[in-house]
Amino acid sequence: MAIAVVIVLLVVGSVVFHFASPWWFTEIASHWTSVDFTIELTFWVTGLVFVLVNLFLAYSVYRYRQRKGEPSKAVYEPENARLETGLTVLTTLGVAAMLAPGLFVWAQFVSVPEDATEFEAFGSQWQWAFRYPGDDGVMGTADISHITETNPWGINPDDPNGQDDRVVKKPYMMLQVDQPVKALLRSRDVLHNYTVPQFRIKMDMVPGMVSYLWLTPTRTGVFDILCEQYCGLGHHIMRARVEVAEPAQYASWLQEQPTFAETQTREDADIGAGQQAYAVCASCHGQQGEGNQAMNAPKLAGLQPWYINRQLRYYQEGVRGAHEDDEFGRMMAPMANMVASPEARANVSAYIASLPVSPAATTQNEGDPARGMRIYSANCASCHGDDGMGSWATDAPALAGMDDWYLATQLQNYRDGIRGAHREDDYGYQMTSMVKAMRTQEQQNDVISYINTLR
């Protein structure tokens, strides 16, 4: 009797939890309502089977319980054709009810409309990049063998169709509302996945091949792009955003994106002009970019030019140096405006990259480098490299040779949300998550002490 009551309560509790649960589908933002119908139908079929089977089990436990004066041994009935036929028919109908709608949806999924536009999403650990066809409406060929620091998309430089392709090297893309679009999906390294929950469809990105999906966005808004295949340590931070916009806004944004040819033909930085611009920076950071702890000015010599360029731009755009608790960042923000143009940023970044690298200031001596190595190797090395030299491929700056007092300050800023919390600080967002691998101050000191050993 007690077992039967428990089974009934389990069924009732499950049904109540289902309808009272806050975990429902996000509001749909594409034409794929058929996907919702298929999933909901599966829930209803499996839910009905769950209720009926468990209620039947509870009834059987109660109805055929042992009573006083009756034999304790159950009656053995090896065959029951009527029962087996009924279960077979019901099971067949249930499976067909679940599978048949999915087949119709799949037939629609693989049939891309002729008027669909295209874009390409390119995934790598743990970054996103995007590409759109240029004025000719045709995207050029691409392959990972063509990937370089200036060509992270792997576009074939010898393919004329790719020269006018619009390229985006940041975790943000845009689509036009009510316009069918086909997404071409590529991966640089491991298995990734392109998912926007509000679009209802997703597809794996498989190294060595081009997969695809298509959809028609039906409402404007900004939605998260997720990778739903475990792709390594930074899987959970591999995020991007897609904005669905009106046609005029979409066309204007697309024209603002550089063509592939433009990214490959930019003039070399003028180191001489950069040296002149750096004269202002030298008052804090030193003539040789050696840094000055007394002024909270970090060492710059040894940092990659693309990283310096990005940080200067972040200060100019308020991504860094705008937080009320970032005292020294707010001091840096107006100084960054001294090199506000892209050309000026490139020039001063190139000059800083030409400075000789001096030994780092090591003030964090209380940590254990051996323990720090284990934490660093399991976490930080995935982006910054085993040697701490950083990598353009993961947008991670060099750590080896940097002043440890500044590393400690910035790690604490990430913990406190002073840095990395801005909506546009895509890579800072990743750091705010990864810094949690150092759960205590002692572990952070261990990691910094280990970085001190890298040269």
C-alpha positions in Angstrom: 0.0 0.0 0.0 2.7 2.5 1.0 4.6 1.8 -2.3 1.5 2.5 -4.4 1.0 5.8 -2.6 4.6 6.8 -3.1 4.3 6.1 -6.9 1.1 8.1 -7.2 2.7 11.0 -5.3 5.7 10.8 -7.6 3.5 11.1 -10.6 1.4 14.0 -9.2 4.6 15.8 -8.0 6.2 15.5 -11.5 3.2 16.9 -13.3 2.9 19.8 -10.8 6.6 20.6 -11.1 6.4 20.5 -14.9 3.6 23.1 -15.1 4.8 25.2 -12.2 8.5 25.2 -13.3 10.0 28.5 -14.4 12.2 26.6 -17.0 10.3 27.1 -20.2 11.4 27.8 -23.8 12.7 31.3 -24.5 10.4 33.4 -26.7 11.0 32.2 -30.3 12.7 34.6 -32.7 12.5 32.7 -36.0 10.0 30.9 -38.2 10.9 27.5 -36.7 7.6 27.1 -34.8 7.5 23.5 -36.1 10.5 22.7 -33.9 8.6 23.9 -30.9 5.6 21.8 -31.9 7.8 18.7 -32.4 9.4 19.1 -29.0 6.1 19.8 -27.3 4.5 16.8 -28.9 7.4 14.6 -27.6 6.8 16.0 -24.1 3.1 15.2 -24.3 3.6 11.7 -25.6 6.4 10.7 -23.2 4.6 12.5 -20.4 1.4 10.6 -21.0 3.3 7.4 -21.1 5.0 8.2 -17.9 1.7 9.0 -16.1 -0.1 5.9 -17.4 2.7 3.4 -16.8 3.3 4.6 -13.3 -0.4 4.8 -12.4 -0.8 1.3 -13.8 2.2 0.2 -11.7 0.6 1.7 -8.6 -2.7 0.0 -9.4 -0.9 -3.3 -9.9 1.0 -3.0 -6.6 -2.2 -2.2 -4.7 -4.6 -4.6 -6.6 -2.4 -7.6 -6.4 -0.9 -7.1 -3.0 -0.6 -10.2 -0.8 -3.6 -10.7 1.5 -4.0 -12.9 4.5 -5.0 -16.4 3.7 -3.8 -16.3 0.1 -0.8 -18.1 -1.3 2.5 -16.1 -1.0 3.7 -17.2 -4.4 2.6 -15.2 -7.5 0.9 -16.9 -10.4 3.3 -17.5 -13.3 1.9 -16.4 -16.7 4.7 -16.7 -19.3 2.5 -15.4 -22.3 -0.3 -13.0 -22.7 -1.0 -12.4 -26.4 -3.7 -9.8 -25.8 -1.4 -7.7 -23.5 1.6 -8.0 -25.8 -0.4 -7.0 -28.9 -1.9 -4.0 -27.1 1.5 -2.8 -25.9 3.1 -3.3 -29.3 0.4 -1.3 -31.0 0.4 1.5 -28.5 4.2 1.7 -28.5 4.3 1.9 -32.3 1.7 4.7 -32.4 3.6 6.6 -29.7 7.0 6.3 -31.5 5.4 7.3 -34.9 3.7 10.3 -33.3 7.1 11.5 -32.0 9.2 10.7 -35.1 6.9 11.6 -38.0 6.8 15.4 -37.3 10.5 15.4 -37.0 10.9 14.0 -40.4 8.8 16.8 -41.9 10.9 19.4 -40.0 14.1 17.8 -41.2 12.9 17.9 -44.8 12.3 21.6 -44.4 15.6 22.1 -42.6 17.7 20.8 -45.4 15.8 22.7 -48.1 17.2 26.3 -48.1 15.1 28.9 -49.9 16.5 30.3 -53.1 16.2 33.8 -51.8 18.3 33.1 -48.7 21.3 35.3 -48.1 24.5 33.8 -46.6 26.9 34.4 -43.8 29.7 32.3 -42.3 30.4 31.6 -38.6 33.9 30.4 -37.8 34.6 28.9 -34.4 37.9 28.3 -32.7 39.0 27.8 -29.1 37.3 29.9 -27.8 36.6 32.7 -30.2 34.1 33.6 -32.9 34.6 35.3 -36.3 32.1 36.0 -39.0 32.1 36.7 -42.7 29.5 38.0 -45.2 29.6 38.1 -49.0 30.6 41.4 -50.6 29.0 43.3 -53.3 29.4 40.4 -55.7 27.1 38.3 -53.5 29.6 35.4 -53.5 31.9 34.4 -50.6 35.4 33.3 -51.5 36.9 30.0 -50.6 38.6 29.4 -47.3 40.7 26.9 -45.5 42.6 26.7 -42.2 45.9 26.4 -44.1 45.5 30.1 -45.0 45.1 31.3 -41.4 47.6 33.9 -40.2 47.5 36.7 -37.6 46.1 39.1 -40.2 43.8 36.5 -41.8 42.1 34.7 -38.9 39.2 33.6 -41.2 41.5 31.5 -43.4 40.2 33.2 -46.6 42.0 32.2 -49.7 44.0 35.3 -50.7 44.2 34.1 -54.3 40.4 33.8 -54.7 39.1 37.0 -56.3 35.6 36.3 -54.9 36.9 36.7 -51.4 38.5 40.1 -51.7 35.3 42.0 -51.1 33.9 39.7 -48.4 32.9 41.7 -45.3 34.8 40.3 -42.3 34.1 40.6 -38.5 36.8 39.7 -36.0 34.8 40.0 -32.8 32.0 38.0 -31.1 29.2 40.0 -32.6 27.2 39.7 -35.8 24.0 41.1 -37.3 21.1 39.6 -39.3 18.2 41.2 -41.2 14.7 40.6 -39.8 12.3 38.7 -42.0 15.1 37.7 -44.4 15.9 34.0 -44.9 19.6 33.4 -44.3 21.9 30.4 -44.6 24.7 30.0 -42.1 27.8 28.3 -43.3 29.6 26.8 -40.3 33.4 26.0 -40.0 35.7 25.1 -37.2 39.4 25.7 -36.9 40.4 23.1 -34.4 37.8 20.9 -32.6 34.1 20.2 -32.6 32.1 23.4 -31.9 28.4 24.2 -32.3 26.4 27.2 -33.4 23.3 27.7 -31.2 21.0 30.6 -30.6 18.2 29.4 -28.2 15.7 31.8 -29.6 16.2 30.6 -33.1 15.5 27.0 -32.0 17.9 25.3 -34.4 21.6 24.5 -34.0 24.3 22.7 -35.9 27.7 21.3 -35.1 30.8 22.9 -36.6 33.1 20.0 -37.7 36.8 20.5 -38.5 37.5 19.8 -42.2 34.0 20.3 -43.5 31.3 23.0 -43.9 28.0 22.4 -42.3 25.0 24.7 -42.5 21.6 25.7 -41.1 19.1 28.2 -42.2 16.4 30.4 -40.6 14.3 33.5 -41.0 14.6 35.8 -38.0 11.2 37.1 -37.1 11.8 39.8 -34.5 14.5 42.3 -33.7 16.7 42.1 -30.7 20.1 40.9 -29.4 20.5 37.2 -28.6 23.4 35.1 -27.3 25.3 32.7 -29.5 26.4 29.6 -27.6 28.7 26.7 -28.3 26.8 23.6 -27.3 29.6 21.1 -27.9 32.2 20.7 -25.2 35.3 22.2 -26.9 37.8 22.3 -24.1 38.5 24.2 -20.9 37.1 27.5 -22.2 33.9 26.0 -23.6 31.6 27.9 -21.2 33.1 31.3 -22.1 32.8 30.8 -25.9 29.9 33.2 -26.4 29.0 35.8 -29.0 25.9 38.0 -29.8 23.7 38.3 -32.8 21.6 41.3 -33.4 18.5 41.1 -35.6 17.8 44.5 -37.1 15.7 46.3 -39.6 17.0 46.2 -43.2 18.4 49.8 -43.2 20.3 49.3 -40.0 21.6 46.0 -41.2 22.8 47.4 -44.5 24.5 50.3 -42.7 26.3 48.1 -40.3 27.4 45.7 -43.0 29.0 48.6 -45.0 30.9 49.6 -41.9 32.7 46.3 -41.8 36.0 46.1 -43.6 36.5 44.0 -46.6 39.0 41.2 -46.6 41.2 43.1 -49.1 41.2 46.1 -46.7 42.5 44.0 -43.8 45.3 42.8 -46.0 46.5 46.1 -47.5 46.6 48.4 -44.5 49.7 50.5 -44.4 52.6 49.5 -42.1 52.7 51.4 -38.8 55.0 54.4 -38.7 57.4 53.7 -35.8 58.9 57.2 -35.9 55.5 58.8 -35.5 54.8 56.3 -32.7 57.9 57.3 -30.9 56.8 60.9 -30.9 53.4 60.0 -29.6 54.9 57.8 -26.9 56.6 60.8 -25.3 53.4 61.4 -23.4 53.2 57.8 -22.3 56.8 57.8 -21.1 56.1 60.1 -18.2 54.4 57.2 -16.4 55.4 54.1 -18.2 59.1 55.0 -18.6 61.3 55.8 -21.6 61.8 52.1 -22.4 58.3 51.0 -21.4 59.7 49.5 -18.2 56.7 50.6 -16.1 56.6 52.4 -12.7 54.9 50.8 -9.7 54.8 54.1 -7.8 52.5 55.5 -10.5 50.7 52.2 -11.0 51.9 52.3 -14.6 52.5 48.8 -15.9 55.4 47.6 -18.0 54.5 47.8 -21.7 57.7 46.5 -23.4 57.1 42.8 -24.3 53.3 43.2 -24.9 52.0 42.4 -28.4 51.1 45.4 -30.5 47.6 44.1 -31.2 46.9 43.9 -27.5 48.2 47.4 -26.8 46.1 48.7 -29.6 43.0 47.0 -28.3 43.5 48.3 -24.7 44.0 51.9 -26.0 40.8 51.6 -27.9 39.0 50.2 -24.9 40.0 53.2 -22.8 38.9 55.5 -25.6 35.5 53.8 -25.8 34.9 53.6 -22.1 35.2 49.8 -22.0 38.1 50.3 -19.6 38.7 53.1 -17.2 35.0 54.0 -16.7 34.3 52.0 -13.5 33.9 54.3 -10.5 36.3 52.1 -8.5 39.0 52.0 -11.2 41.0 54.9 -9.9 44.1 54.4 -12.1 42.0 53.4 -15.1 40.2 56.7 -15.0 43.5 58.4 -15.0 44.6 56.4 -18.1 41.4 57.1 -20.1 42.2 60.7 -21.0 45.8 59.9 -21.8 44.6 57.2 -24.3 42.7 59.9 -26.2 46.1 61.4 -27.1 46.3 58.6 -29.7 42.6 58.4 -30.7 42.8 57.6 -34.4 43.4 54.0 -35.6 46.6 55.1 -37.3 47.9 56.7 -34.1 47.1 53.7 -32.1 48.9 51.4 -34.6 52.0 53.7 -34.6 52.4 53.9 -30.9 51.7 50.1 -30.5 54.4 49.3 -33.1 56.9 51.6 -31.3 56.2 50.0 -27.9 56.7 46.5 -29.5 60.2 47.7 -30.7 61.4 48.5 -27.2 63.9 46.2 -25.5 62.4 44.0 -22.9 63.8 44.5 -19.4 63.6 42.2 -16.5 60.2 42.2 -14.7 59.7 43.7 -11.3 59.1 40.7 -8.9 57.5 41.7 -5.7 55.2 38.8 -5.1 57.5 36.3 -3.3 55.2 34.6 -0.9 53.7 32.1 -3.4 54.8 28.6 -4.2 55.8 28.3 -7.8 55.4 24.5 -7.9 51.7 24.8 -6.8 51.3 27.7 -9.1 52.6 25.7 -12.1 49.8 23.1 -11.6 47.1 25.7 -11.5 48.6 27.6 -14.4 49.1 24.6 -16.6 45.5 23.4 -16.0 43.9 26.7 -16.7 45.9 29.8 -17.8 48.1 27.9 -20.3 45.1 27.1 -22.5 45.1 30.7 -23.7 48.4 32.3 -22.6 50.5 29.3 -23.6 52.8 27.0 -21.5 55.6 29.6 -21.9 53.3 32.6 -20.9 54.0 34.3 -24.2 50.4 34.7 -25.2 48.8 34.1 -28.6 46.9 36.1 -31.2 45.0 33.0 -31.9 43.3 33.1 -28.5 43.6 36.9 -28.1 45.6 36.3 -24.9 48.4 38.8 -24.0 51.9 37.8 -22.9 52.3 37.2 -19.2 55.9 36.1 -19.0 58.2 39.0 -18.1 55.3 41.3 -16.9 55.4 43.0 -13.5 53.8 40.8 -11.0 52.4 43.6 -8.9 50.3 44.6 -11.9 49.2 41.1 -12.6 48.0 40.9 -9.0 46.1 44.2 -9.3 44.4 43.2 -12.5 43.4 39.7 -11.3 41.8 41.4 -8.3 40.1 43.8 -10.6 38.6 40.9 -12.5 37.4 39.3 -9.3 35.8 42.6 -8.1 34.1 43.3 -11.4 36.1 46.5 -11.9 37.5 45.0 -15.1 35.7 42.7 -17.5 32.2 43.6 -16.6 31.5 46.0 -19.5 29.2 44.7 -22.2 31.8 45.3 -24.9 34.7 43.8 -23.1 34.4 40.4 -24.8 37.8 39.0 -23.7 37.5 40.6 -20.2 34.3 38.7 -19.8 36.2 35.5 -20.4 38.8 36.4 -17.8 36.2 37.1 -15.1 35.2 33.5 -15.4 38.7 32.0 -15.7 40.1 33.9 -12.8 37.8 31.8 -10.5 40.2 28.9 -11.0 42.3 30.7 -8.4 39.8 30.3 -5.5 42.0 31.8 -2.8 44.5 34.6 -2.4 47.1 32.0 -1.7 46.5 30.2 -5.0 46.7 33.5 -6.9 50.0 34.2 -5.3 51.2 30.8 -6.3 50.3 31.4 -9.9 51.9 34.8 -10.0 55.1 33.3 -8.4 55.2 30.7 -11.1 54.7 33.4 -13.8 57.7 35.1 -12.3 59.8 32.1 -13.3 58.8 32.4 -17.0 61.2 34.5 -19.1 
